[in-house]
Amino acid sequence: MFFFSGGKCQVVELSGENINITYKHDGTHIAVGNKEDELTIVDVRKLKPVHKQKFPYEINEIAWNKTGDLFFITTGLGFVEVVNYPSLDVVCKLNAHTAGCYCIAMDPLDRYFAVGSADSLVSLWNVKELLCIKTFTKLEWPVRTVSFNHTGEFIAYASEDPFIDIANIQTGRSIHQIPCKAAMNSVEWNPKYNLLAYAGDDKNKYQADDGVFRIFGFEST
């Protein structure tokens, strides 16, 4: 894993093939997950791992809440493991979905978090009460990616369906769909504006695996 600080590249050696990474919101720590279902937390200030844990089941995307006192781990068994931070004591295991949980996103206002699953659903959860309050159901394929906009008003999520769905958090209604010609691997809102970047594989009869990256401008009504 590489860090750039003061114009210099710093290297932290970690084991395994790393596939997921996230910052703690205050920028002091980074969590990294690898293909061997091992989680490592690195203190950025010291450039040293401060915690390492091997899980007996598949772990996927990971995230801290905004205050940094809770850490969330999505799993291939359909539950989300919630732990206190920095003690890493297990708070609960949320039975979120009937299939593996692939992705997670945190509301920038720290009210909600969203989980995307192989069951094609996105569940919306209250951060404080750890209760599911809503599901988004427009997709038919496993949900690969999910993201909140900067105001926490909208959520975007995507899969192998021929569109990206944008929904209103409060009403749960789909308010716009962006057509896609291929599976989307990642969607991400701009931190200040209603601009959505998305990337996937453009699979057509001429170009089998060309990568696609686009930005969509969205105006709320």
Secondary structure, 3 states (H helix, E strand, C coil): CEEEECCEEEECCCCCCEEEEEECCCCCEEEEEECCCEEEEEECCCCEEEEEEECCCCEEEEEECCCCCEEEEEECCCEEEEEECCCCCEEEEEECCCCCEEEEEECCCCCEEEEEECCCCEEEEECCCCEEEEEECCCCCCCCEEEECCCCCEEEEECCCCEEEEEECCCCCEEEEEECCCCEEEEEECCCCCEEEEEEEECCCCCCCEEEEEEEECCCC
